[in-house]
Amino acid sequence: VATVAGMVRSATAAVAEGTGWEPAAINSRVLGHGDGNNGQATFDDRLQFLPLPSITPYGVSGIRRVLIVGPPGFDLAPLRRRLNGRELFDKDTQQPVAMLSAIARTDRNVAPFLRAATTWSTITPLILPGYDDPDGLRSKLNARQSKGQVSAKEQRNLLARLDARIRVLMWKAFHQAGWTDDALAGAEVEYRAVGWFRGLELASEYELPPLRFPRYHVRVRFARPVSGPLAVGAGRYRGMGVFAAES
């Protein structure tokens, strides 16, 4: 996911430069550079690069498609025209490894990421915007369990505190992605290490350097249908935390 997002982002930066974009605009709006931790942008007025694994009747398979999503009011048409037919280059070898070809929004493997639905599940894990266990509750629980010093009630209390922290961070991630309290009213969220779509890797198997925050597969049920694309969490500009509509 990170590799495909990086290649498409680099191709978009080259196209933007060729069409006269200012270097500052390319660095911020395309490459996501800014004054945050690790040189990351701290604003939302930029492009999202969302690789889309194919969802088949047999499970999730390889990445053949990618969405480029602009902020509200941004005209993607000039970039779209010039990206059509553009080669993607391997970062290390600088050799072409793929080519972009524009497709319709109605493509059957794009539709699950765009159509309206009430239930959505991650196709790539949601990276929390912070650490879910800053107090070391898991370590404390494991240590006490190994010594036989934890009661069932204490275990439930520790797990409840951990669950509450995770849920706070998940709702924070939705707010950071632009979701308001009104839009989230009545929504329910579940999380786990295993994805809801068949064939997904465990959430811990996905990496997006330099982000090292915990990650989970997430299912969210909205009170009313919402349309995609839906990308949430610390890696939402580079293909993490991407949701697909469930049938």
Secondary structure, DSSP 8 states (H G I E B T S, - for coil): -HHHHHHHHHHHHHHHHHTT--HHHIIIIIS-B-SSGGGB--SS-S-EEEEEEEEETTEEEEEEEEEEE--TT---HHHHHHHTT-EEE-TTT--EEEE-----TT-TTTHHHHSEEEEEEESS-EE-SS-S-TT-HHHHHHHHHHTT---HHHHHHHHHHHHHHHHHHHHHHHHHTT--HHHHTT-EEEEESS-SSTT---GGG--BTTB-S-EEEEEEEEEEEEES--B-STTTTTT-SBEEE--
